[in-house]
Amino acid sequence: MADFIRNAEMEHPISFNFDNTYARLPERFFARLEPTPVRLPELIKLNEELAQYLGIDPEELRTVDGVRILSGSKNAKGAEPLAMAYAGHQFGSWVPQLGDGRAILLGELVASDGARFDLQLKGSGRTPFSRMGDGRAVLGPVLREYIVSEAMHCLGIPTTRALAAVSTGEGVVRENLLPGAILTRVAKSHVRVGTFQFFSARKDGDAIRALADYVIQRNFPDLKTGASPYHDLLREVVARQAKLVAKWQLVGFIHGVMNTDNTSVVGETIDYGPCAFMDFYHPDTVYSSIDQSGRYSFGNQPGIAYWNLGCFAQTLLPLLDEDSAKALSQAEEILGTYPDLFQQSYLLGLSKKMGLLKELDGDQKLGQDLLRLMEQNEADYTLTFRGLSPLGSGNGNANGSVRHLFKKPDQFDEWELRWRKRLSEESFSPAQREQFMKTVNPAFIPRNHLIEEAIKLAVDDNDFSEFHRLVEVLSNPYENQADTEKYAVPPRPEQIVRATFCGT
């Protein structure tokens, strides 16, 4: 069943602490318009913890007026709704104009700690950037984004977040008529690499400078006082992308559509379309139904991020130096730091997943050998690393929970002997090691078959119980939980999801 709604109109407008800086940029940065009202909005899920952090009373959002605001049927006081303009490379092909085709940025909220966040409705109707689209979202993708984005947050991965999911009471035509929904999304920024590309392609130098200054002012204010703020901006974006994608790789997350218009300049995971978490480890894993060539496979993600950063750097060249040759050289030097930054973040994380804190020769090979064995034996990525955690306690007779994941358990046994020898060189006590490993190796991830089960129940039977339960379990991914075995195990053969879909 959906979340409870207080059936009363508010005597006073709901309080939103808006301060809308993006709306003060030149008009060519966006199109001003109101969201399209819906027929019969109903609250599915409200993120009370996030609402409180943003300074919004959750009980006010549960009222009829609150749900109308979350559905785009009523304008929030202080909002300045707009659709942002951007371009991008989609699967490597240049598209000069994209933009928010089904999203409206209501404005920017200032949280209790002074942090600033965008408040956006996704699925809120047509905009000037919709092209041939209807501007709407269907229920399944909205639930998927709510589940996965909140799970990513709880896993400790920078991400946009979900404040609310609302059903619209209207059908949306895709292959069939499907129930419509709207997601209220929260982000540190919705500026993308594609936003810079939009103006770069138009040779609008003033706009590029204004956008760069805006991003620095809003998201990286410490860079303002530096001698070379635009060089520092590029360095910051490169570093954040390197760390972000390393975190993806360490939990087996596959974005599915790493286009430049889906690449946030503040280093958040954004735009959860055909995303998925890997069950059985293989670097070539692809779930997205539209990724026919495997461009955005799991193993390709670090390289694609590097490519996207190259596109970003190209837009900044006029700001780096008046001499184009010098600007290019400076950009290449900064971009050249990405491979090492990624490797450092990834290898440090991989070592931690194996319970290793010292940096010793041979650690990288030890980790890569485990991944190679997992690939050859079709071992579950999440369960293998989670299963290593209690093994780190030193019990040599307790490895059955891991070795049974391998088709040839003796291959794991051989690796385990090397690993235990390496553990002996650490200063951790066995109990400390086990506890530490459980903080970096989740027990629960948003497994594809569980998401599909929750979506099917919601779409077919208007039953949101499994959706709510899944969100609840994933809110504590590193903790063992009672009566949750179904949420931890990989799919049975008949449950395997081989393709995920964008929903547009």
Secondary structure in CASP SS format (residue, H / E / C, confidence):
PFRMAT SS
TARGET T0000
AUTHOR 0000-0000-0000
METHOD secondary structure of the structure
MODEL  1
M C 1.00
A C 1.00
D C 1.00
F C 1.00
I C 1.00
R E 1.00
N C 1.00
A C 1.00
E C 1.00
M C 1.00
E C 1.00
H C 1.00
P C 1.00
I C 1.00
S C 1.00
F C 1.00
N C 1.00
F E 1.00
D C 1.00
N C 1.00
T C 1.00
Y H 1.00
A H 1.00
R H 1.00
L C 1.00
P C 1.00
E H 1.00
R H 1.00
F H 1.00
F E 1.00
A E 1.00
R E 1.00
L C 1.00
E C 1.00
P C 1.00
T C 1.00
P C 1.00
V C 1.00
R C 1.00
L C 1.00
P C 1.00
E E 1.00
L E 1.00
I E 1.00
K E 1.00
L E 1.00
N C 1.00
E H 1.00
E H 1.00
L H 1.00
A H 1.00
Q H 1.00
Y H 1.00
L C 1.00
G C 1.00
I C 1.00
D C 1.00
P H 1.00
E H 1.00
E H 1.00
L H 1.00
R C 1.00
T E 1.00
V H 1.00
D H 1.00
G H 1.00
V H 1.00
R H 1.00
I H 1.00
L H 1.00
S C 1.00
G C 1.00
S C 1.00
K C 1.00
N C 1.00
A C 1.00
K C 1.00
G C 1.00
A C 1.00
E C 1.00
P C 1.00
L E 1.00
A E 1.00
M E 1.00
A C 1.00
Y C 1.00
A C 1.00
G E 1.00
H E 1.00
Q E 1.00
F C 1.00
G C 1.00
S E 1.00
W E 1.00
V E 1.00
P C 1.00
Q C 1.00
L C 1.00
G C 1.00
D C 1.00
G C 1.00
R C 1.00
A E 1.00
I E 1.00
L E 1.00
L E 1.00
G E 1.00
E E 1.00
L E 1.00
V E 1.00
A C 1.00
S C 1.00
D C 1.00
G C 1.00
A C 1.00
R E 1.00
F E 1.00
D E 1.00
L E 1.00
Q E 1.00
L E 1.00
K E 1.00
G C 1.00
S E 1.00
G C 1.00
R C 1.00
T C 1.00
P C 1.00
F C 1.00
S C 1.00
R C 1.00
M C 1.00
G C 1.00
D C 1.00
G C 1.00
R E 1.00
A E 1.00
V E 1.00
L H 1.00
G H 1.00
P H 1.00
V H 1.00
L H 1.00
R H 1.00
E H 1.00
Y H 1.00
I H 1.00
V H 1.00
S H 1.00
E H 1.00
A H 1.00
M H 1.00
H H 1.00
C H 1.00
L H 1.00
G C 1.00
I C 1.00
P C 1.00
T E 1.00
T C 1.00
R E 1.00
A E 1.00
L E 1.00
A E 1.00
A E 1.00
V E 1.00
S E 1.00
T E 1.00
G E 1.00
E E 1.00
G E 1.00
V E 1.00
V E 1.00
R C 1.00
E C 1.00
N C 1.00
L E 1.00
L E 1.00
P E 1.00
G E 1.00
A E 1.00
I E 1.00
L E 1.00
T E 1.00
R E 1.00
V E 1.00
A E 1.00
K C 1.00
S C 1.00
H C 1.00
V C 1.00
R E 1.00
V H 1.00
G H 1.00
T H 1.00
F H 1.00
Q H 1.00
F H 1.00
F H 1.00
S H 1.00
A H 1.00
R C 1.00
K C 1.00
D C 1.00
G H 1.00
D H 1.00
A H 1.00
I H 1.00
R H 1.00
A H 1.00
L H 1.00
A H 1.00
D H 1.00
Y H 1.00
V H 1.00
I H 1.00
Q H 1.00
R H 1.00
N H 1.00
F C 1.00
P H 1.00
D H 1.00
L H 1.00
K H 1.00
T H 1.00
G C 1.00
A C 1.00
S C 1.00
P H 1.00
Y H 1.00
H H 1.00
D H 1.00
L H 1.00
L H 1.00
R H 1.00
E H 1.00
V H 1.00
V H 1.00
A H 1.00
R H 1.00
Q H 1.00
A H 1.00
K H 1.00
L H 1.00
V H 1.00
A H 1.00
K H 1.00
W H 1.00
Q H 1.00
L H 1.00
V H 1.00
G C 1.00
F E 1.00
I E 1.00
H C 1.00
G C 1.00
V C 1.00
M C 1.00
N C 1.00
T H 1.00
D H 1.00
N H 1.00
T C 1.00
S E 1.00
V C 1.00
V C 1.00
G C 1.00
E C 1.00
T E 1.00
I C 1.00
D C 1.00
Y C 1.00
G C 1.00
P C 1.00
C C 1.00
A E 1.00
F E 1.00
M C 1.00
D C 1.00
F E 1.00
Y C 1.00
H C 1.00
P C 1.00
D C 1.00
T C 1.00
V C 1.00
Y C 1.00
S E 1.00
S C 1.00
I C 1.00
D C 1.00
Q C 1.00
S C 1.00
G C 1.00
R C 1.00
Y C 1.00
S C 1.00
F H 1.00
G H 1.00
N H 1.00
Q H 1.00
P H 1.00
G H 1.00
I H 1.00
A H 1.00
Y H 1.00
W H 1.00
N H 1.00
L H 1.00
G H 1.00
C H 1.00
F H 1.00
A H 1.00
Q H 1.00
T H 1.00
L H 1.00
L H 1.00
P H 1.00
L H 1.00
L H 1.00
D C 1.00
E C 1.00
D C 1.00
S H 1.00
A H 1.00
K H 1.00
A H 1.00
L H 1.00
S H 1.00
Q H 1.00
A H 1.00
E H 1.00
E H 1.00
I H 1.00
L H 1.00
G C 1.00
T C 1.00
Y H 1.00
P H 1.00
D H 1.00
L H 1.00
F H 1.00
Q H 1.00
Q H 1.00
S H 1.00
Y H 1.00
L H 1.00
L H 1.00
G H 1.00
L H 1.00
S H 1.00
K H 1.00
K H 1.00
M C 1.00
G C 1.00
L C 1.00
L C 1.00
K C 1.00
E C 1.00
L C 1.00
D C 1.00
G C 1.00
D H 1.00
Q H 1.00
K H 1.00
L H 1.00
G H 1.00
Q H 1.00
D H 1.00
L H 1.00
L H 1.00
R H 1.00
L H 1.00
M H 1.00
E H 1.00
Q H 1.00
N H 1.00
E C 1.00
A C 1.00
D E 1.00
Y H 1.00
T H 1.00
L H 1.00
T H 1.00
F H 1.00
R H 1.00
G H 1.00
L H 1.00
S H 1.00
P H 1.00
L H 1.00
G C 1.00
S C 1.00
G C 1.00
N C 1.00
G C 1.00
N C 1.00
A C 1.00
N C 1.00
G H 1.00
S H 1.00
V H 1.00
R H 1.00
H C 1.00
L C 1.00
F C 1.00
K C 1.00
K C 1.00
P H 1.00
D H 1.00
Q H 1.00
F H 1.00
D H 1.00
E H 1.00
W H 1.00
E H 1.00
L H 1.00
R H 1.00
W H 1.00
R H 1.00
K H 1.00
R H 1.00
L H 1.00
S C 1.00
E C 1.00
E C 1.00
S C 1.00
F C 1.00
S C 1.00
P H 1.00
A H 1.00
Q H 1.00
R H 1.00
E H 1.00
Q H 1.00
F H 1.00
M H 1.00
K C 1.00
T C 1.00
V C 1.00
N C 1.00
P C 1.00
A C 1.00
F C 1.00
I C 1.00
P C 1.00
R C 1.00
N H 1.00
H H 1.00
L H 1.00
I H 1.00
E H 1.00
E H 1.00
A H 1.00
I H 1.00
K H 1.00
L H 1.00
A H 1.00
V H 1.00
D H 1.00
D H 1.00
N C 1.00
D C 1.00
F C 1.00
S H 1.00
E H 1.00
F H 1.00
H H 1.00
R H 1.00
L H 1.00
V H 1.00
E H 1.00
V H 1.00
L H 1.00
S C 1.00
N C 1.00
P C 1.00
Y C 1.00
E C 1.00
N C 1.00
Q C 1.00
A C 1.00
D C 1.00
T C 1.00
E H 1.00
K H 1.00
Y H 1.00
A H 1.00
V C 1.00
P C 1.00
P C 1.00
R C 1.00
P H 1.00
E H 1.00
Q H 1.00
I C 1.00
V C 1.00
R C 1.00
A C 1.00
T E 1.00
F C 1.00
C C 1.00
G C 1.00
T C 1.00
END
